Amino acid sequence: MRDRYDVIVVGAGPAGSITAKTCAEAGLDVLLIEKRQEIGDPVRCAEGVGKDALKKHIEPDNRWIAAEVKGSLLIAPDGTEIKISEDTSSMKAGYVLERKVFDRALAQMAAMAGAEVMVKTRATGLLRSNGRVAGIEAMYLGETYNIKADIVIGADGIESKIGRWGGIDTSLKPADIETCAQFLVSNIDPGEYSTFYLGNNYAPGGYLWIFPKGGHMANVGIGILGSKSGDVRAISLLQRYIHNNMPQAKIVEMVVGGVPVSGPIEQTVTDGLMLVGDAARQSDPLTGGGITNAMDAGKMAGEVCIKAKEIGDYSVNTLKEYEDKWRATIGKELGKSLQVKNLLIKLTDEQLNKLAYSLKGVDVSNMALPSLLFILFKKNPKMLWELRTLFK
């Protein structure tokens, strides 16, 4: 490592790697660091992603595509099914990835563009000059380094330390977090759809998912809202589901973690600092998905870094363009998803069953989520009255 760069990106997930790649392609000196010794491992993700959104950033590669799916299958508490085709489903997987390979491919793209990539390198603090962020303190193989930069990018995940050190409140309440557990299981036939089970019996304030991964394998996971978990553990509910519904399944991997479902954070920029991805809470509050949002935000952040370098201004006045851009696009959609999520978590299993049953006789297979919500609202206006502003 050198002692100075134009941009330092902390965290080599999709958001960090795309930010680093975008900056490096424009000729900026970029350092991308990852605290773990292997990029992409451990996986803390269901690994589903929409095809079109992904293709904006990288051409699909069979090395990191585990499976393609036809769409989404929503299962109400009483077993009523709602099938949505891949082309229109906002909850679609499209591809189910091998994140360990995918994340490394993105980091490789950043490296090929000219970014310096360092693993097993942990940010331990921020450097400051004249009141603004001016680099990081880092630990690498037991040695401490002070590395200066014009801009530091926090891509360090949920409850970002980079953000907190920079004066941004990145703390989360239990109601803002889905506690998740996931098994990679073999010896099953998961079908060709990404399946989501709704209801408090499965996952209080969340859902249980099955994402096919090909070769009789699938990611089977669960997310439960922190404020609704009580004494119930996500992993216990998942084990119960596997025991009752997949007795033949063999568990070959297990991961646990948390996903922010609070909607957009209040602040993502300050002088010399920007937050991207989960650090900026850019995951969807309704689905928990965040891969392509993180990549889109990384691209926007990188473009603003380039502009800041051109004009030599790294203050919040310049960096705020990133915040304005992502809030007008990603943030707008996250706000709608949050509104839907906040209503759905209030509904009882009986109400969820009623919603599903109200679609009987309605062909929703090619219906996008806004259209589906509108149909549900028309058929259940009293139950869904809080969503009326979505249809103005």
N, C-alpha and C positions, 0 to 999 in steps of 0.2 A: 504494500500500500504506500502511496505517496502521502504527503502531509496536507495536500490541498486538492480540491476538485470543484468543478462548477456545481455539481449536484450530487448529494449522497441520498440513496434510497435505502431505507431500513425495512427489510422484509422482502423475500423473493417469491411471493405468491403471484397470482395473475396480475394484480394491481401494480405491485412493485416492478415486476419484469417489464410490463408494457410501458410504464413510466420511464424506466431506464432505457429501453429500446428506442422510444420516441426521442428522448433527449440525445442519445448517442448518435442516432442517424443524422441529427442536425449538426454534429460536430462538437457537442458539449462533452467535457470531461466528466465521466459518470462513475461513481462507485456504488455497486449494489451489494449489500451485505445480508447474510442470512445467519441467524444464531444457531441453527441446527447444522449438523455435519452433512446432511443430505437434503437437498431441495426437494420438496414434495412429500417428504416422509417425516412424521406420520400423517396419513390422510385424515382430515377432519371435515368430510364433505360427502354428500350423497352421490356426487359426481355426475349429476344430470345437467344438461345444457342445451339450449336451443340452437339449431343448426345455423339459421341465418345470422343470428347475433354473433355467433362464434366466427363465422366466415369473414366478418368485417376485419378481423385481426390476424387470422392465421388459416392457411389451407388445411383442411382435414387430412389426417395422416393415420393410417391403420395401426401404426405403432401405439397410438394412445386412444384409439376408439375401441372400447370393449364391446359395444353393441349399439345398434340403431333400434329405436322403438317407434311404434305406429301412432302413439298419442298417450292420453291420460285416461285412467279409469278411476273415478271417484266412487267410493263405497260408503253409503250412509250407515249409521249404527245398526239399522235393521237389515242390512244387506242389499238395499236398493242400489242399483248401479247407474252411474251417469258416465257415458263414454264420449270422450272428446277427441277429435282427430288431431294428429300431429300438426297439421298446417295452421290450425287456429288456436290451439290450446296455449294459454299463457303459463300453464303449469307443465307444459310439455318438457320431456327430456330431450327428444330429438336424437342426441347422442348420450350414451353413458360412457364417461371417460375412464381412463386409467390415470388418475391425478398424479401419481408418482412419476409417470413418464411425461405427462402433459406439462406439468410445472417445470420440469427440467428442460423441455423443449422451448418453453417461453424464455427461460433464463439463458438458454443457449442462443436464442435470437438476439437477446440483449447483448450478450458477449460478442457475437458475430458483428453486431452493429458498432462495437467499440467500447462497450461498458466493461469496467473491471468488476469481476464477480468474486466475492470472498465468502466462503462458508465458515461455520464455526466461529463467527465474528459477532459479538454481542454489543449493541449500543448500551452504554452504562450511564449516559448523561448527555446534556447538550452544552456546547460552547456558546458564549455570548460575546458580542462586541457592540458597544454603544446601545445596549438595551435590546438588540435584536439577535435572533438565532444566527450563529455563524459557524456551525459545524457540530461534530459529535465527539464524545469520549467513547472509546471502544475497547473491548477486551478481545485479544486474539492469542490463543495458545499461551495463556497466562500472563501476557504482556499487555500493558495499557498504552493506548495511543490517543493523541489529540489530533483530529483530522478536520481541517477547516473546509467550509463550503459556502457558496452564496445562498444555496437553498437546500434544506433538508426535507425529504419526503417521508412521512410516517406511513408505512404500509405494514405495520406490525400488529394488525389484527384487533380483535375485540378488546376493549378497554386499553387502548393504545398508550404505552408509556411515553412515546415520543410526543404525543399530543398533550399528555398530562404535564410533562416537563416543560412544554412550551406554553403552559398557562391555559390550555383548553380542557374543559371538564369532559372527560371521556368515561366517567363512571356510569354504571348501569344498575337500575333497580331490578329485583326479581321479576317484575312484570314486563321488563324489557328484554328478557333473555329466554330463549328456548334451550332447555337442557337436553342434550341429544346423546344417543347411544346408537351404534350401528354395528351389525355383524356382516361380514362377507361370508355367505353360506354357499355350500355346494350340495349336489345330489338333490336338486329340486328342478321343477319346470316353472319358471316365473312368468311364462307367456311373452307377449310382444308389446305390452303396454306398461307404462309406469303407473303403478297402482298406489292410491292414497286412501287409507282407512280413516274415517272421521268418527268422532264421538268420545265421550269421557271414559267409556269402558276401554277404549284403545289408548287414547292419549289426551289427558285433560289439557284443554287449551292449545292443542296442537294436532298432529296427525302421525300415523304410522305409514311408512312407505316401503314399497318393493320396487327396486330398479334392476331390470335384467342386465346381466353382464356377459351373456353368452356362455356356451359350454356348460349348461345346467348350473349356472352360478348367478347370484344376485346380491345386491346390497339391500339388506333388510334393516330398517332403522326406525327410530322414533324420536320425536321432539315433543317435550311437554313444557308448558309455560311455567316459569319459575314460581310465580305467585299462586299457581294452582296445584303445584306438586305435593305440598304437605309432607306427609311421611312416605309418599310413593316415590320410588326411584325409577328413572327412565329405563335403566338397564334391567330392572326387575320386571317391568311391564313387557319389555322386549323378550326377555327369556320366557315369560308366560305365553306370549303369542307364538313363539317358535315351538314350545312344548305342545301347545294345543292344536296348532295348525300345520306345522311342518316337522312332525316327529322324526322323519327320515333325514332331515337336514343336518349337514356337518358344518360346524363353525370353524372357519380357517383364519379369520382375522377379526379383531374387535377394536373399535375406536370410540372415544367419548369426547365431548366438548360442548361448547356453547355457541349459539348463533344470536346476534342482536336482531330483535324484531320491534324496535322502538320507533322506527321511521328515522328520517334524517336527523343527524346531530345538529345542534344549534350553530356550531362554528367549525370550519375546517381549514381556515387559513389564519396566519398571523405573520408578522414580519419575518421573512426568511424560512417559513415553514408551511407545508401543506399536508393534509391527511387524505388518503385514498383507500378504497376498499372497505373492509370491515372496520378499520380504524375510523372511517367516516360514517359508519353504519349505513352503507349503501346496499346492503342485502335486502331483499324483498320481505317486508313484515308478514305477508300472507303466506308465501311459499317457503321462505328461508333461503331461496336461491340467490346467489350473488356473484357467480363467476363472471358473466358477461358484463354486469354492471361495473364490477371492479376493473375489467379491461377497458371499458368505455371511459371510466373516470381516469384511469391511468393515462390514456391517450390525451384527454383534455388537460390533465396536469402537466404532462410533458410539453404540450404545445404552449402552455403559459410559461413554463420554464424557459423555453426557447425565446419567447418574446421578451421576458424579463432580462435575459442575457443580452439581447440585441440593444435594449435601451439602458441597460446598466442599473435597473431599479428593481430591488428585491423586497420592497416594502409591501405591506398588506394592500396598499392602493393598487399595485400592479397584480399581485397574486389573487386578488378578489375576483378577477375575471374567471378564474377556474371555478370558484364557488358559485358565481352567477350562472355559468354554463351548466354545471351539473345539476344545480337546483332547478333550472328551467327545463331540463330533460329527464334525467334519472329521478331527481327529487320529486317532480310532479307526479310520476307514476307511483313512486313509493308512498306519497301522500294518499293516493287513492287506495292502494293496497292496505295501508294502515287503517283507513276508515272501515274497510270491509273486515279486516282482521278483528278490530275492536268490537264489532258487532257480533261476529261469529262466535267469539269466545264466551259471549253472554248466553248463547242459545243452549237449551237443553237437548239431550239426545232426541226427545220426542219432536222438538221443533226442527231439528236437522232432518229427521225422517219426513216430516211434513213438507219441507222444502224439496227434498228429493222426489217425493211422491207427486208433488204438484207439477212436475215435468213429465208425468206419464202421458204418452201420446204426442209429445213434442220432440221433434228431431233436433237434437242439440249437437249431433256429431260434427257438424261443420260450423259451429257457432263460436265466435270469439268470446272471451270472458265478459267484456262489457255488454254484449248482446245477451249472453246467458243471465247476467245479473239483472238486466232490464226485464227479461221474461219473469224471473223469480220475483222481482219487485212488483210487477203488475199482478201476479197471482197471489202474492203475500204482502200487500202494502202495509198492513198493520205491523207485521213482524219485522219488516225491513225498512220502516219509515226513516230510520237514521241515514239510509243511503240515498235519500231522495235528491240530495245535492249533486250526486254523480251523474244524474240524467238530465241536468239543465243545459 
